[in-house]
């Protein structure tokens, strides 16, 4: 369980964040200089060098998006130009990619980041660039929403690359692509010119995820503990009924793969921030949403969706806190068998190279941002637990920015001790070690940068970092 340091503030981490950006800039430039487009998207390191893994190209946006985050953090105009060039030349296939659930990862991290900076007036207003970015974002949101399975009781969900039966927990963060496209006034057009609301699909997918893939200690099965997250929900596509939990990257459907846990926490926290900005009339056109347990049964669409998201965010935040080491790092899965051989592992600081099971720093980086965002929102609403969640996120961040996790010069990664796919054995195990350790992942590096940028802006009193930023309708 995280030993939360209640005295931490974003300013407490000012110097570690500065050191991270300094290290980050050199690593981004060196990786871009070494790798060629034909090498495929960098996914994770092996012996300190980035390699590719042919599953999908879901990390390409994190690679180029890191260039934009670097500019956002330190104002390096050369890094901004490099990111713009790489996005323009290489990201177009991701805008219309019909076969994946990762539009929010690839396209919001690239086109979305540039669009946000333009809205914030951090980069020059250029009509042709705005039109280019907004067309890409509008198309991406509609394409993602088209990948749809209808269900019996919650409308439906965006199905994963596994097929129409598969609801991944990861995809809740891809809802950002639907959110931005909706802000731009876009809809998905179906047969006979039937418009489909992207906000409706966002709401339906979010509720499906938090209803079926998140557990609340209600006895759904023998392993139902509050905040447990199944990586995948399986549905009968013939009648749309839910069948069972599953997993692709976790140890078991009945344990929690911690990166999936982190995706849900961060995804819910961000969508709550987004909902808070929308005018009430945008919810009036939505169809009826299933009522959230414990909330008002006659609530409107906004309050109903927010209740579902907040319920899941609170449950997963507590699970992150309870499933971490004292210094705030989670193992790759809460049910990984080696943990049973290490009594008290959750009461001590993490030992990423000597443990019986690998830790996943990338899961903790994603979760830390979720804790911070949830804490900020809860505090603004007057809830006493907000300060605790914020302090927990800062405690995790302090550890990840420390010498045990921030990589040295000469290693192409930024955040050490990330795990990709433990069941498939894809992660490098150094000679003389019994577990994967000492390697980085592109999503881990990116999310450490994104977390650092969020905290840096909070420390400096700059505009709060959101994926939607100051927005305006498409064409205005």
ABEGO torsion letter per residue (X at the ends): XBBBBAABBAAAAAAAAAAAAAAAAAAAAAAAAABBAAAEBBABBBGGBBBBBBABAAAAAAAAAAAAAAAAAAGBAAAAAAAAAAAAAAAAAAAABAABAAAAAAAAABAAAAAAAAAAGABBBBAAAAAAAAAAAAAAAAAAAABBBBBAAAGEBBBBAAEAABBBAAAAAAAAAAAAAAAAGBBBBBBGGBBBBAAAAAAAAAAAAAAAABBAGAGABAABBBGBBBABBBBBAAAGBBABBBBAABABAABBBAAAAAAAAAAAAAAAAAAAABBAAAAAABBBBBBBBGBBAABBAAAAAAAAAAAAAAAAAAAAAAABBAAGBBBABAABAAAAABBGAAABBBBAAABABBBBAAAAAAAAAAAAAAAAAAAAAGBAAAAAAAAAAAAAAAAAABAAABBBBGBABABBGBBABAAAGABBBBBGBABBBGBBBAAAAAAAAAAAAAAAAAAAGBBBBBAAEBBBBBGX
